[in-house]
């Protein structure tokens, strides 16, 4: 975990930005010694968002399964697709 002060961000933005791009991790920014904000590269943020969206989709699917929604094996899906495209 990287921690930088708001003064460092203000006075030496390029170094903090380069660090964010190199590490691909969030950098915690402090103000008066307390946590204030998080700085990260756009690529790291977008990757983090993709992971969170994927986790949400998996969680939603798991809730559906637990609520009794039907589940299908890979073989079931292949057979259904084959039947669908054979009859189309």
GUDREN-748056 format. One record per atom (N, C-alpha, C, CB): x, y, z; residue number from 1; chain; residue in three letters. Coordinates in Angstrom, 1 decimal, padded with zeros to 4 digits. Glycine has a CB too. Layout:
N
SESE:X:Y:Z:NUM:A:Ala
...
end
This chain:
88
SESE:000.8:-001.2:000.0:1:A:Unk
SESE:000.0:000.0:000.0:1:A:Unk
SESE:000.9:001.2:000.0:1:A:Unk
SESE:-001.0:000.0:001.2:1:A:Unk
SESE:000.6:002.1:-001.0:2:A:Unk
SESE:001.4:003.4:-001.1:2:A:Unk
SESE:000.6:004.5:-000.4:2:A:Unk
SESE:001.7:003.7:-002.6:2:A:Unk
SESE:001.3:005.3:000.3:3:A:Unk
SESE:000.7:006.5:001.0:3:A:Unk
SESE:001.5:007.7:000.7:3:A:Unk
SESE:000.5:006.3:002.5:3:A:Unk
SESE:000.8:008.7:000.2:4:A:Unk
SESE:001.5:010.0:-000.1:4:A:Unk
SESE:000.6:011.1:000.5:4:A:Unk
SESE:001.6:010.2:-001.6:4:A:Unk
SESE:001.3:012.2:000.8:5:A:Unk
SESE:000.5:013.4:001.4:5:A:Unk
SESE:-000.1:014.2:000.3:5:A:Unk
SESE:001.5:014.3:002.3:5:A:Unk
SESE:-001.1:015.0:000.6:6:A:Unk
SESE:-001.7:015.8:-000.4:6:A:Unk
SESE:-000.7:016.9:-000.9:6:A:Unk
SESE:-003.0:016.6:000.2:6:A:Unk
SESE:000.2:017.2:000.0:7:A:Unk
SESE:001.3:018.2:-000.5:7:A:Unk
SESE:002.1:017.6:-001.6:7:A:Unk
SESE:002.2:018.6:000.7:7:A:Unk
SESE:002.5:016.3:-001.4:8:A:Unk
SESE:003.3:015.6:-002.4:8:A:Unk
SESE:002.5:015.5:-003.7:8:A:Unk
SESE:003.7:014.2:-002.0:8:A:Unk
SESE:001.2:015.2:-003.7:9:A:Unk
SESE:000.4:015.2:-004.9:9:A:Unk
SESE:000.4:016.6:-005.5:9:A:Unk
SESE:-001.0:014.7:-004.5:9:A:Unk
SESE:000.2:017.6:-004.7:10:A:Unk
SESE:000.1:019.0:-005.3:10:A:Unk
SESE:001.4:019.4:-005.9:10:A:Unk
SESE:-000.4:019.9:-004.2:10:A:Unk
SESE:002.5:019.2:-005.2:11:A:Unk
SESE:003.8:019.7:-005.6:11:A:Unk
SESE:004.6:018.8:-006.5:11:A:Unk
SESE:004.7:019.9:-004.4:11:A:Unk
SESE:004.3:017.5:-006.5:12:A:Unk
SESE:005.0:016.6:-007.4:12:A:Unk
SESE:004.1:015.6:-008.0:12:A:Unk
SESE:006.1:015.8:-006.5:12:A:Unk
SESE:003.1:016.1:-008.7:13:A:Unk
SESE:002.1:015.3:-009.4:13:A:Unk
SESE:002.6:014.2:-010.3:13:A:Unk
SESE:001.1:016.1:-010.2:13:A:Unk
SESE:003.6:014.6:-011.1:14:A:Unk
SESE:004.2:013.6:-012.1:14:A:Unk
SESE:004.8:012.4:-011.4:14:A:Unk
SESE:005.3:014.3:-012.9:14:A:Unk
SESE:005.4:012.5:-010.3:15:A:Unk
SESE:006.0:011.4:-009.6:15:A:Unk
SESE:004.9:010.5:-009.0:15:A:Unk
SESE:006.9:011.9:-008.4:15:A:Unk
SESE:003.8:011.1:-008.5:16:A:Unk
SESE:002.7:010.3:-008.0:16:A:Unk
SESE:002.0:009.6:-009.1:16:A:Unk
SESE:001.7:011.2:-007.2:16:A:Unk
SESE:001.8:010.3:-010.2:17:A:Unk
SESE:001.2:009.7:-011.4:17:A:Unk
SESE:002.0:008.6:-011.9:17:A:Unk
SESE:001.0:010.8:-012.5:17:A:Unk
SESE:003.3:008.7:-012.1:18:A:Unk
SESE:004.1:007.7:-012.5:18:A:Unk
SESE:004.1:006.4:-011.6:18:A:Unk
SESE:005.6:008.1:-012.7:18:A:Unk
SESE:004.1:006.7:-010.3:19:A:Unk
SESE:004.0:005.6:-009.3:19:A:Unk
SESE:002.7:004.8:-009.5:19:A:Unk
SESE:004.1:006.2:-007.9:19:A:Unk
SESE:001.6:005.6:-009.7:20:A:Unk
SESE:000.3:004.9:-009.9:20:A:Unk
SESE:000.3:004.1:-011.2:20:A:Unk
SESE:-000.8:006.0:-010.0:20:A:Unk
SESE:000.9:004.5:-012.2:21:A:Unk
SESE:001.0:003.7:-013.5:21:A:Unk
SESE:001.9:002.5:-013.3:21:A:Unk
SESE:001.4:004.6:-014.6:21:A:Unk
SESE:003.0:002.7:-012.7:22:A:Unk
SESE:004.0:001.6:-012.5:22:A:Unk
SESE:003.4:000.5:-011.6:22:A:Unk
SESE:005.2:002.1:-011.9:22:A:Unk
SESE:002.8:000.9:-010.5:23:A:Unk
SESE:002.3:-000.2:-009.5:23:A:Unk
SESE:000.9:-000.7:-009.9:23:A:Unk
SESE:002.3:000.4:-008.2:23:A:Unk
SESE:000.1:000.1:-010.7:24:A:Unk
SESE:-001.2:-000.3:-011.0:24:A:Unk
SESE:-002.1:-000.6:-009.7:24:A:Unk
SESE:-001.3:-001.6:-011.9:24:A:Unk
SESE:-001.7:000.1:-008.6:25:A:Unk
SESE:-002.4:000.0:-007.4:25:A:Unk
SESE:-002.8:001.4:-006.9:25:A:Unk
SESE:-001.5:-000.6:-006.3:25:A:Unk
SESE:-003.9:001.5:-006.0:26:A:Unk
SESE:-004.3:002.8:-005.5:26:A:Unk
SESE:-003.2:003.4:-004.6:26:A:Unk
SESE:-005.6:002.6:-004.8:26:A:Unk
SESE:-003.1:004.7:-004.6:27:A:Unk
SESE:-002.2:005.4:-003.7:27:A:Unk
SESE:-003.1:006.2:-002.8:27:A:Unk
SESE:-001.2:006.4:-004.5:27:A:Unk
SESE:-002.9:006.0:-001.5:28:A:Unk
SESE:-003.8:006.7:-000.5:28:A:Unk
SESE:-003.2:008.1:-000.3:28:A:Unk
SESE:-003.8:005.9:000.8:28:A:Unk
SESE:-004.0:009.1:-000.3:29:A:Unk
SESE:-003.6:010.5:-000.1:29:A:Unk
SESE:-004.0:010.9:001.3:29:A:Unk
SESE:-004.1:011.4:-001.2:29:A:Unk
SESE:-003.1:011.5:002.0:30:A:Unk
SESE:-003.4:012.0:003.4:30:A:Unk
SESE:-003.5:013.5:003.4:30:A:Unk
SESE:-002.4:011.5:004.4:30:A:Unk
SESE:-004.3:014.0:004.3:31:A:Unk
SESE:-004.4:015.4:004.5:31:A:Unk
SESE:-004.3:015.6:006.0:31:A:Unk
SESE:-005.8:016.0:003.9:31:A:Unk
SESE:-003.4:016.4:006.4:32:A:Unk
SESE:-003.1:016.6:007.9:32:A:Unk
SESE:-002.9:015.3:008.6:32:A:Unk
SESE:-004.3:017.4:008.5:32:A:Unk
SESE:-002.3:014.3:008.0:33:A:Unk
SESE:-002.0:013.0:008.6:33:A:Unk
SESE:-003.1:012.0:008.6:33:A:Unk
SESE:-001.6:013.3:010.0:33:A:Unk
SESE:-004.2:012.4:008.1:34:A:Unk
SESE:-005.4:011.5:008.0:34:A:Unk
SESE:-005.7:011.1:006.6:34:A:Unk
SESE:-006.6:012.2:008.7:34:A:Unk
SESE:-006.3:009.9:006.4:35:A:Unk
SESE:-006.7:009.5:005.1:35:A:Unk
SESE:-007.7:010.4:004.5:35:A:Unk
SESE:-007.2:008.1:005.1:35:A:Unk
SESE:-007.5:010.8:003.2:36:A:Unk
SESE:-008.4:011.8:002.6:36:A:Unk
SESE:-009.0:011.3:001.3:36:A:Unk
SESE:-007.7:013.1:002.5:36:A:Unk
SESE:-008.2:010.7:000.5:37:A:Unk
SESE:-008.6:010.3:-000.9:37:A:Unk
SESE:-007.7:009.2:-001.4:37:A:Unk
SESE:-008.5:011.5:-001.8:37:A:Unk
SESE:-008.1:008.7:-002.6:38:A:Unk
SESE:-007.4:007.6:-003.2:38:A:Unk
SESE:-007.1:008.1:-004.6:38:A:Unk
SESE:-008.1:006.2:-003.2:38:A:Unk
SESE:-005.9:007.9:-005.1:39:A:Unk
SESE:-005.4:008.2:-006.4:39:A:Unk
SESE:-005.0:007.0:-007.2:39:A:Unk
SESE:-004.3:009.3:-006.4:39:A:Unk
SESE:-005.5:006.8:-008.4:40:A:Unk
SESE:-005.1:005.6:-009.2:40:A:Unk
SESE:-005.1:005.9:-010.6:40:A:Unk
SESE:-005.9:004.4:-008.9:40:A:Unk
SESE:-004.4:005.1:-011.4:41:A:Unk
SESE:-004.4:005.3:-012.9:41:A:Unk
SESE:-005.8:004.9:-013.4:41:A:Unk
SESE:-003.3:004.5:-013.6:41:A:Unk
SESE:-006.1:005.5:-014.6:42:A:Unk
SESE:-007.4:005.1:-015.2:42:A:Unk
SESE:-007.4:003.6:-015.6:42:A:Unk
SESE:-007.6:006.0:-016.5:42:A:Unk
SESE:-006.3:003.1:-016.0:43:A:Unk
SESE:-006.3:001.6:-016.4:43:A:Unk
SESE:-006.6:000.8:-015.1:43:A:Unk
SESE:-004.9:001.3:-017.0:43:A:Unk
SESE:-005.9:001.1:-014.0:44:A:Unk
SESE:-006.2:000.4:-012.8:44:A:Unk
SESE:-007.6:000.5:-012.3:44:A:Unk
SESE:-005.2:000.9:-011.7:44:A:Unk
SESE:-008.2:001.7:-012.5:45:A:Unk
SESE:-009.6:001.9:-012.1:45:A:Unk
SESE:-010.5:001.1:-013.0:45:A:Unk
SESE:-009.9:003.4:-012.2:45:A:Unk
SESE:-010.3:001.1:-014.3:46:A:Unk
SESE:-011.1:000.4:-015.2:46:A:Unk
SESE:-011.0:-001.1:-014.9:46:A:Unk
SESE:-010.8:000.7:-016.6:46:A:Unk
SESE:-009.8:-001.6:-014.7:47:A:Unk
SESE:-009.7:-003.1:-014.4:47:A:Unk
SESE:-010.4:-003.4:-013.1:47:A:Unk
SESE:-008.2:-003.4:-014.3:47:A:Unk
SESE:-010.3:-002.5:-012.1:48:A:Unk
SESE:-011.0:-002.8:-010.8:48:A:Unk
SESE:-012.5:-002.8:-011.0:48:A:Unk
SESE:-010.6:-001.7:-009.8:48:A:Unk
SESE:-013.0:-001.9:-011.9:49:A:Unk
SESE:-014.4:-001.9:-012.1:49:A:Unk
SESE:-014.9:-003.2:-012.8:49:A:Unk
SESE:-014.8:-000.7:-013.0:49:A:Unk
SESE:-014.1:-003.7:-013.8:50:A:Unk
SESE:-014.4:-004.9:-014.5:50:A:Unk
SESE:-014.5:-006.1:-013.5:50:A:Unk
SESE:-013.4:-005.2:-015.6:50:A:Unk
SESE:-013.5:-006.1:-012.6:51:A:Unk
SESE:-013.5:-007.2:-011.6:51:A:Unk
SESE:-014.8:-007.1:-010.7:51:A:Unk
SESE:-012.2:-007.1:-010.7:51:A:Unk
SESE:-015.1:-005.9:-010.3:52:A:Unk
SESE:-016.3:-005.7:-009.4:52:A:Unk
SESE:-017.6:-006.1:-010.1:52:A:Unk
SESE:-016.4:-004.3:-008.9:52:A:Unk
SESE:-017.7:-005.7:-011.4:53:A:Unk
SESE:-018.9:-006.1:-012.2:53:A:Unk
SESE:-018.9:-007.6:-012.4:53:A:Unk
SESE:-018.8:-005.4:-013.6:53:A:Unk
SESE:-017.8:-008.2:-012.6:54:A:Unk
SESE:-017.8:-009.7:-012.8:54:A:Unk
SESE:-018.2:-010.4:-011.5:54:A:Unk
SESE:-016.4:-010.2:-013.2:54:A:Unk
SESE:-017.7:-009.9:-010.4:55:A:Unk
SESE:-018.1:-010.4:-009.0:55:A:Unk
SESE:-019.6:-010.3:-008.8:55:A:Unk
SESE:-017.3:-009.8:-007.9:55:A:Unk
SESE:-020.1:-009.1:-009.2:56:A:Unk
SESE:-021.6:-008.9:-009.0:56:A:Unk
SESE:-022.4:-009.8:-009.8:56:A:Unk
SESE:-021.9:-007.4:-009.3:56:A:Unk
SESE:-022.0:-010.1:-011.1:57:A:Unk
SESE:-022.7:-011.0:-011.9:57:A:Unk
SESE:-022.6:-012.4:-011.4:57:A:Unk
SESE:-022.1:-011.0:-013.4:57:A:Unk
SESE:-021.5:-012.8:-010.9:58:A:Unk
SESE:-021.4:-014.2:-010.3:58:A:Unk
SESE:-022.2:-014.3:-009.0:58:A:Unk
SESE:-019.9:-014.5:-009.9:58:A:Unk
SESE:-022.3:-013.3:-008.2:59:A:Unk
SESE:-023.1:-013.3:-007.0:59:A:Unk
SESE:-024.6:-013.3:-007.4:59:A:Unk
SESE:-022.8:-012.0:-006.2:59:A:Unk
SESE:-025.0:-012.6:-008.4:60:A:Unk
SESE:-026.4:-012.6:-008.8:60:A:Unk
SESE:-026.7:-014.0:-009.3:60:A:Unk
SESE:-026.6:-011.6:-009.9:60:A:Unk
SESE:-025.9:-014.6:-010.1:61:A:Unk
SESE:-026.1:-016.0:-010.6:61:A:Unk
SESE:-026.2:-017.0:-009.4:61:A:Unk
SESE:-025.0:-016.4:-011.5:61:A:Unk
SESE:-025.4:-016.8:-008.4:62:A:Unk
SESE:-025.4:-017.7:-007.3:62:A:Unk
SESE:-026.7:-017.5:-006.5:62:A:Unk
SESE:-024.2:-017.4:-006.3:62:A:Unk
SESE:-027.2:-016.3:-006.3:63:A:Unk
SESE:-028.5:-016.1:-005.6:63:A:Unk
SESE:-029.6:-016.7:-006.4:63:A:Unk
SESE:-028.7:-014.5:-005.5:63:A:Unk
SESE:-029.5:-016.6:-007.7:64:A:Unk
SESE:-030.6:-017.2:-008.6:64:A:Unk
SESE:-030.6:-018.7:-008.4:64:A:Unk
SESE:-030.3:-016.9:-010.1:64:A:Unk
SESE:-029.4:-019.3:-008.4:65:A:Unk
SESE:-029.3:-020.8:-008.2:65:A:Unk
SESE:-029.8:-021.2:-006.8:65:A:Unk
SESE:-027.8:-021.2:-008.3:65:A:Unk
SESE:-029.5:-020.4:-005.8:66:A:Unk
SESE:-030.0:-020.7:-004.4:66:A:Unk
SESE:-031.5:-020.5:-004.3:66:A:Unk
SESE:-029.3:-019.8:-003.4:66:A:Unk
SESE:-032.1:-019.7:-005.2:67:A:Unk
SESE:-033.5:-019.5:-005.2:67:A:Unk
SESE:-034.3:-020.4:-006.0:67:A:Unk
SESE:-033.8:-018.1:-005.6:67:A:Unk
SESE:-033.6:-021.5:-006.5:68:A:Unk
SESE:-034.2:-022.5:-007.3:68:A:Unk
SESE:-034.3:-022.3:-008.8:68:A:Unk
SESE:-035.6:-022.6:-006.8:68:A:Unk
SESE:-033.6:-021.3:-009.3:69:A:Unk
SESE:-033.6:-021.2:-010.8:69:A:Unk
SESE:-032.9:-022.4:-011.4:69:A:Unk
SESE:-032.8:-019.8:-011.2:69:A:Unk
SESE:-033.3:-022.8:-012.6:70:A:Unk
SESE:-032.6:-024.0:-013.2:70:A:Unk
SESE:-031.1:-023.7:-013.5:70:A:Unk
SESE:-033.3:-024.4:-014.4:70:A:Unk
SESE:-030.3:-024.7:-013.4:71:A:Unk
SESE:-028.9:-024.6:-013.8:71:A:Unk
SESE:-028.6:-025.6:-014.9:71:A:Unk
SESE:-028.0:-024.9:-012.6:71:A:Unk
SESE:-027.6:-025.3:-015.7:72:A:Unk
SESE:-027.3:-026.1:-016.9:72:A:Unk
SESE:-025.8:-026.4:-016.9:72:A:Unk
SESE:-027.8:-025.4:-018.2:72:A:Unk
SESE:-025.5:-027.6:-017.3:73:A:Unk
SESE:-024.1:-028.0:-017.5:73:A:Unk
SESE:-023.7:-027.5:-018.9:73:A:Unk
SESE:-023.9:-029.5:-017.3:73:A:Unk
SESE:-022.4:-027.6:-019.2:74:A:Unk
SESE:-021.9:-027.2:-020.5:74:A:Unk
SESE:-022.5:-028.1:-021.5:74:A:Unk
SESE:-020.4:-027.3:-020.5:74:A:Unk
SESE:-022.6:-029.4:-021.2:75:A:Unk
SESE:-023.2:-030.3:-022.2:75:A:Unk
SESE:-024.7:-030.0:-022.5:75:A:Unk
SESE:-023.1:-031.8:-021.7:75:A:Unk
SESE:-025.4:-029.6:-021.4:76:A:Unk
SESE:-026.8:-029.2:-021.6:76:A:Unk
SESE:-026.9:-028.0:-022.6:76:A:Unk
SESE:-027.5:-028.9:-020.3:76:A:Unk
SESE:-026.1:-027.0:-022.3:77:A:Unk
SESE:-026.1:-025.8:-023.2:77:A:Unk
SESE:-025.8:-026.1:-024.6:77:A:Unk
SESE:-025.2:-024.7:-022.6:77:A:Unk
SESE:-024.7:-026.9:-024.8:78:A:Unk
SESE:-024.3:-027.3:-026.1:78:A:Unk
SESE:-025.5:-028.0:-026.9:78:A:Unk
SESE:-023.1:-028.2:-026.1:78:A:Unk
SESE:-026.2:-028.9:-026.2:79:A:Unk
SESE:-027.3:-029.7:-026.8:79:A:Unk
SESE:-028.4:-028.7:-027.1:79:A:Unk
SESE:-027.8:-030.8:-025.8:79:A:Unk
SESE:-028.7:-027.8:-026.2:80:A:Unk
SESE:-029.8:-026.8:-026.5:80:A:Unk
SESE:-029.4:-025.9:-027.7:80:A:Unk
SESE:-030.0:-025.9:-025.2:80:A:Unk
SESE:-028.2:-025.5:-027.8:81:A:Unk
SESE:-027.8:-024.6:-028.9:81:A:Unk
SESE:-027.8:-025.4:-030.2:81:A:Unk
SESE:-026.4:-024.1:-028.6:81:A:Unk
SESE:-027.3:-026.7:-030.1:82:A:Unk
SESE:-027.3:-027.5:-031.3:82:A:Unk
SESE:-028.8:-027.7:-031.8:82:A:Unk
SESE:-026.7:-028.9:-031.1:82:A:Unk
SESE:-029.7:-028.0:-030.9:83:A:Unk
SESE:-031.1:-028.1:-031.3:83:A:Unk
SESE:-031.7:-026.8:-031.9:83:A:Unk
SESE:-031.9:-028.6:-030.0:83:A:Unk
SESE:-031.4:-025.7:-031.2:84:A:Unk
SESE:-031.9:-024.5:-031.7:84:A:Unk
SESE:-031.4:-024.1:-033.1:84:A:Unk
SESE:-031.5:-023.3:-030.7:84:A:Unk
SESE:-030.2:-024.3:-033.4:85:A:Unk
SESE:-029.6:-024.0:-034.7:85:A:Unk
SESE:-029.9:-025.0:-035.8:85:A:Unk
SESE:-028.1:-023.8:-034.6:85:A:Unk
SESE:-030.2:-026.3:-035.3:86:A:Unk
SESE:-030.6:-027.3:-036.3:86:A:Unk
SESE:-032.0:-027.0:-036.7:86:A:Unk
SESE:-030.5:-028.7:-035.6:86:A:Unk
SESE:-032.9:-026.5:-035.8:87:A:Unk
SESE:-034.3:-026.3:-036.2:87:A:Unk
SESE:-034.5:-024.9:-036.7:87:A:Unk
SESE:-035.2:-026.5:-034.9:87:A:Unk
SESE:-033.5:-024.1:-036.8:88:A:Unk
SESE:-033.7:-022.7:-037.3:88:A:Unk
SESE:-033.8:-022.6:-038.8:88:A:Unk
SESE:-032.6:-021.8:-036.8:88:A:Unk
end
